[in-house]
Amino acid sequence: MAKAHITTPEGVTVKLEGTAEEIAAVIRQAGSKSAPEKASSKAKATTKPRTTVPGLVDELKDEGFFKQPKTLGEIQKRLADLGHHYPQTALSGPMQAQCKQRNLRRFKKDKKYVYAQ
């Protein structure tokens, strides 16, 4: 029966007992599991945070876009001008949430909802 004492760079000590093939299999499995974790942590560090609809609406609000009442179509067009293409159905929920948080006001004008500061 073979024995192995392994110390990782983090200081973890592992003692294994078994046949040479069993120990080799455990070492292969441990090595294959740690490599993808390191690769994925590097990938996470280089990715940008996602842009969300509420974040984009906050930017529009800060630049004064909502000083005049705007319909969902106008909001969609402005976001498309900035390079963010969303269908109107994807905008209605976040816009209602902005109103619930009292960031914007929502009211009807000519049988359509409009949003303003």
Long-range contacts (C-beta under 8 A, 24 or more apart in sequence): 51-84, 52-94, 53-86, 53-90, 53-91, 53-94, 54-94, 54-97, 54-98, 56-82, 56-84, 57-94, 57-95, 57-98, 57-103, 57-104, 58-103, 61-103, 61-104, 61-117, 66-104, 66-115, 66-116, 66-117, 67-116, 67-117, 68-116, 69-107, 69-109, 69-114, 69-115, 69-116, 70-114, 70-115, 70-116, 71-112, 71-113, 71-114, 71-115, 72-113, 72-115, 75-115
